[in-house]
Amino acid sequence: MSNTQVKLKSKPEGNPNTDNFEVIAANTPVPADGEILCKTLYLSLDPYMRGQISGRHISGTINPGDLMRGECVGEVIDPNGADFKIGDKITFHGGWQKYFTAPASDVKPVDSRLEPASLALGIMGMPGLTAYAGVFYLGELKETDTVLVSAASGAVGSMVGQMALNLGCRVIGIAGSDEKCGWLHDTAGFHGTINYKTEELADAIRRECPNGVDYYFDNVGGDMLDTVMQQLAIGARVVLCGLMAQYNTDVIPPGPNPATIIKARATVRGLVVYDFFDKIQEFLDYAIPLLDSDKIKYTEDVSDGLDQAPEAFARLMNGKNFGKTIIKVS
């Protein structure tokens, strides 16, 4: 079997494009003792991968010639003596390739309640767990809170907002198109939205959050973070999760003025989802019933075929995706 792979060809300057990647045919790996062989069904594309390419991500660096990394939903095709059956669905960071081997002890079965299985990479996977940690472990949310979320139509942001809605909070989402804002309001049920590309952000925040922002979940950083920090309510909580404003540049933007934090007596906390991997079952047991009862909405941006991954990643990093970016591989 030929193993299609996508490797980094060159480090992008600014926004990535398809020329920065190469699609090759390699040999299918052979599982060693203690490993299983899997076929990739779905591949997750995420903004943090741009940080890996830049060498500024906690999970390590991807250099030219390296296989692109990424989490997959895989189907077991050779259990190799491990306690799996052919056809079992698992998740693992198998990378941008059609087939991968994995230590049997390191893979995670896909919860049988999830359909489609791609949900295990999106709102019911690492992005959903990120949102859950930000809301329930770092957020200290109250029903009276006004919640503001950036990149709100993405898998993380949309889950933060909908969890806050289910807690009774007033929720406002920031997104980059009228289509995304419409989905947030009409489908996901956000109370208000802000299109940061067509509105003056500070004025729009004052309109939607007249008493200030009690909880801000930040996926962006940069100027957007600075603008929001100037409109925090007393006792606000800020969770810093993503860095979309700086993934595509080598120039690190300045941070917010500490005076905004002091003035609001605010709490600012950084969120790394790896710290909460032990909470995944707790999260699923909370979120799946909400999904089944139609209290959580989602959208996926699905491309068909591994050869489409470079173009889909370029769209993601240019903000042209809508929903969780998924590659359907097999």
C-alpha positions in Angstrom: 0.0 0.0 0.0 1.3 3.4 -0.9 1.3 5.9 2.0 0.4 9.4 0.9 2.2 12.0 3.1 2.3 15.8 3.3 5.6 17.3 4.3 6.7 20.9 5.0 8.7 22.0 1.9 9.7 25.5 3.1 8.9 27.8 6.0 6.3 30.4 4.9 7.0 34.1 5.2 3.7 35.5 6.4 0.6 33.6 5.5 1.3 30.0 4.4 0.4 28.8 0.8 0.3 25.5 -1.0 3.9 26.0 -2.3 5.2 25.6 1.3 4.1 21.9 1.3 4.7 18.8 -0.8 2.6 15.7 -1.3 4.6 12.5 -1.6 4.1 8.8 -1.9 6.0 6.8 0.8 6.0 3.2 2.0 3.3 2.2 4.4 4.8 1.8 7.9 5.1 -1.6 9.5 4.1 -1.8 13.1 6.7 -2.8 15.6 6.1 -4.8 18.8 3.5 -3.0 20.8 2.3 -0.9 17.9 -0.9 -1.0 15.8 -1.3 0.0 12.1 -4.1 2.5 11.3 -5.7 4.1 8.3 -6.5 7.8 8.7 -10.1 8.6 8.3 -10.1 12.2 9.4 -7.2 14.7 9.9 -7.6 17.8 12.1 -6.0 21.1 10.9 -5.4 23.7 13.6 -3.8 27.1 13.9 -1.2 25.9 16.5 0.5 24.0 13.6 1.6 27.4 12.2 3.3 28.0 15.6 5.1 24.6 15.2 6.4 25.7 11.8 7.6 29.0 13.3 9.3 27.1 16.1 7.3 29.0 18.7 4.9 26.3 20.0 5.1 24.3 23.2 4.8 21.0 21.3 8.0 21.5 19.3 9.2 22.6 15.8 8.4 21.3 12.3 11.3 21.9 9.9 11.4 21.6 6.0 11.4 17.9 5.1 9.5 16.9 8.2 6.1 15.2 8.1 3.4 17.7 9.1 1.9 16.8 12.5 -1.7 16.5 13.4 -4.3 14.6 15.3 -6.3 12.0 13.4 -9.2 9.7 13.7 -7.8 6.4 12.6 -9.3 3.0 11.8 -7.3 0.0 13.1 -6.3 -2.2 10.1 -3.7 -4.4 11.9 -4.0 -4.8 15.7 -0.7 -6.7 15.8 -1.7 -8.6 18.8 -2.9 -5.6 20.8 -6.3 -5.5 22.4 -8.1 -3.9 19.4 -10.2 -5.2 16.6 -9.9 -4.4 12.9 -12.2 -1.5 12.3 -12.0 0.1 15.8 -11.8 3.9 15.6 -9.1 5.6 17.6 -7.5 9.1 17.9 -3.8 9.7 17.8 -1.4 12.3 16.5 -0.6 10.3 13.4 0.3 13.3 11.2 -0.6 14.3 7.7 -0.5 10.8 6.1 -2.8 8.1 5.0 -1.4 5.3 7.2 0.3 5.5 10.6 1.6 3.3 13.3 1.0 4.1 17.0 1.9 2.5 20.3 -1.2 0.6 21.4 -1.0 2.1 24.8 -1.1 5.7 23.5 -4.1 5.7 21.3 -7.6 6.7 22.6 -10.8 4.9 21.4 -13.4 7.2 19.8 -16.4 7.4 22.1 -19.1 5.2 20.5 -21.7 8.0 21.1 -20.0 10.3 18.6 -21.3 10.4 15.0 -19.7 11.4 12.8 -16.4 10.3 14.2 -14.8 13.6 13.0 -16.5 15.2 16.1 -13.7 13.6 18.1 -11.3 16.1 16.5 -13.5 19.1 16.9 -16.2 20.1 19.4 -16.0 16.8 21.1 -12.2 16.5 21.0 -9.3 18.7 21.9 -11.0 22.0 20.9 -14.0 21.1 23.0 -11.9 20.1 25.9 -10.1 23.4 25.6 -13.4 25.3 25.8 -14.5 23.2 28.8 -11.4 23.9 30.7 -11.6 27.6 30.0 -15.2 27.8 31.2 -15.4 25.4 34.1 -11.8 25.4 35.5 -10.5 28.8 34.7 -13.6 31.0 34.1 -15.5 31.0 37.4 -18.6 32.0 35.3 -21.8 33.3 36.9 -25.3 33.7 35.4 -24.9 37.5 35.6 -21.7 37.5 33.5 -21.3 39.1 30.1 -19.1 36.8 28.1 -17.1 37.9 25.1 -15.4 35.3 22.8 -13.0 36.0 19.9 -12.7 33.7 16.9 -16.2 32.7 18.1 -17.3 30.6 15.1 -14.4 28.2 15.4 -14.5 24.9 17.3 -13.1 26.3 20.5 -14.8 29.7 20.5 -18.2 28.3 19.6 -18.1 25.8 22.4 -17.0 28.4 24.9 -20.0 30.5 23.9 -22.5 27.7 24.0 -21.3 26.4 27.3 -21.7 29.9 28.7 -25.2 30.1 27.2 -26.1 26.9 29.0 -24.9 28.5 32.2 -27.3 31.4 31.7 -24.7 34.1 30.7 -25.1 36.8 28.1 -22.7 35.8 25.3 -21.2 38.0 22.5 -19.1 36.6 19.7 -16.4 38.2 17.6 -15.9 36.8 14.1 -14.6 38.0 10.7 -17.6 37.7 8.3 -21.3 38.4 8.3 -21.9 34.7 7.5 -20.0 33.6 10.6 -21.8 36.3 12.7 -25.2 35.1 11.3 -24.5 31.5 12.3 -23.4 32.5 15.8 -26.6 34.5 16.3 -29.2 32.5 14.4 -28.0 29.0 14.9 -25.7 28.9 18.0 -27.9 31.3 19.9 -25.4 34.0 20.8 -27.0 37.2 22.1 -24.9 39.5 20.0 -22.1 39.4 17.5 -19.3 41.7 16.3 -17.8 41.6 12.8 -14.3 42.9 13.5 -13.6 43.4 9.8 -16.5 45.8 9.2 -17.0 47.5 12.6 -14.9 49.6 14.8 -14.1 47.0 17.5 -14.1 49.3 20.6 -17.4 50.9 19.7 -19.0 47.5 19.0 -17.8 46.1 22.3 -19.4 49.1 24.1 -22.6 48.5 22.2 -22.8 44.8 23.0 -21.3 45.0 26.5 -22.5 48.3 27.9 -21.5 47.3 31.5 -18.1 46.0 30.5 -16.8 42.5 29.8 -16.9 40.1 32.8 -15.3 37.1 31.0 -13.2 37.2 27.9 -11.9 34.1 26.1 -9.2 35.1 23.8 -8.1 33.1 20.8 -6.3 35.9 18.9 -4.1 38.2 21.0 -2.5 41.3 19.5 -4.6 44.5 19.0 -7.9 42.7 19.6 -6.8 41.6 23.1 -5.5 45.1 23.8 -8.9 46.6 22.8 -10.9 44.2 24.9 -8.7 44.7 27.9 -9.6 48.4 27.9 -13.3 47.5 28.5 -13.1 45.0 31.3 -15.7 45.1 34.1 -14.5 45.1 37.7 -13.5 41.6 38.7 -13.2 40.4 35.1 -11.6 37.1 34.2 -9.5 36.8 31.0 -8.4 33.4 29.6 -5.6 33.5 27.0 -5.7 30.5 24.7 -4.8 31.4 21.1 -2.4 33.6 19.2 -3.9 34.0 15.7 -2.6 37.6 15.5 1.0 36.5 15.6 1.1 33.0 14.0 1.8 34.4 10.5 4.4 37.0 11.5 7.9 37.0 13.1 7.1 40.4 14.7 5.6 39.8 18.1 2.9 42.4 18.9 3.2 44.3 22.2 1.0 43.2 25.1 -1.9 45.0 26.8 -1.1 47.9 29.2 -1.0 46.4 32.7 -3.0 49.4 33.9 -6.1 47.9 32.2 -5.7 44.7 34.4 -5.1 46.7 37.6 -8.0 49.1 37.0 -10.4 46.2 36.5 -8.9 44.1 39.3 -8.9 41.4 36.6 -7.6 37.9 36.7 -5.6 36.8 33.6 -4.8 33.1 33.1 -3.1 31.2 30.3 -4.7 28.0 29.1 -2.8 25.0 27.7 -5.2 22.1 27.0 -2.5 19.5 27.7 -3.0 20.3 31.4 -6.6 19.0 31.2 -6.2 15.7 29.3 -7.3 13.8 32.4 -10.7 15.6 32.2 -11.6 14.3 28.7 -14.2 11.8 29.9 -15.7 14.3 32.3 -16.0 16.7 29.4 -17.6 14.1 27.1 -20.1 13.1 29.7 -21.1 16.7 30.1 -21.1 17.7 26.5 -22.6 14.7 24.6 -26.0 15.0 26.2 -26.1 18.7 25.3 -25.2 17.7 21.7 -27.9 15.0 21.6 -30.5 17.4 23.0 -29.7 20.0 20.3 -28.3 22.4 22.8 -24.9 22.5 21.1 -24.6 23.4 17.4 -21.5 22.9 15.2 -20.2 23.3 11.7 -17.3 21.6 10.0 -15.2 22.8 7.1 -14.4 19.5 5.4 -12.1 19.0 2.5 -12.0 15.6 0.7 -8.5 14.1 0.2 -5.2 14.4 1.8 -3.8 16.3 -1.2 -6.3 19.1 -0.2 -4.7 19.6 3.2 -2.1 22.4 2.1 -4.9 24.5 0.5 -7.2 24.0 3.5 -4.5 24.9 5.9 -3.7 28.1 4.0 -7.4 29.0 4.1 -7.5 28.4 7.8 -4.5 30.6 8.5 -6.1 33.3 6.3 -9.3 33.2 8.3 -11.3 31.8 5.3 -12.5 28.6 7.0 -15.9 28.3 8.5 -16.0 26.0 11.5 -13.7 23.2 12.5 -11.2 22.4 9.6 -11.2 18.7 8.8 -9.6 16.7 6.0 -11.6 13.5 5.1 -8.7 11.2 4.2 -10.3 7.8 3.7 
